């Protein structure tokens, strides 16, 4: 889990984010407010299982940000039964780069924490 502000140890290493621990149900709303960012390409049954698992978490994500490569390969029915707040963004295969997809997902997040 990454925290946006970073701590002194990470800043000294030239990095602006830090790794945080897990949270329990009794912690503040800010601590439990996080997004999940998922770069994807041709999502299938494993992807559906991942979304179901995210729904069942004791602390579900505020939203799930999907960065999908090639809209034509994204089956619309993959999202039909989810209760999650899904934000779907498509990019072209020509524009795909692992770092770009993740950074784009982070740019759509407004929470203090996120998983990539």
Protein Blocks (a to p, Z undefined) as FASTA:
>chain_A
ZZfkopfklmmnopabdcdddddfklcfklmgccdddddehiafklmmmmmmmmmpmbdc
fbdcdddehjklmcfklmmmpcbdcddddddfklgcfklmmmmmmmmpcbfbdcZZ
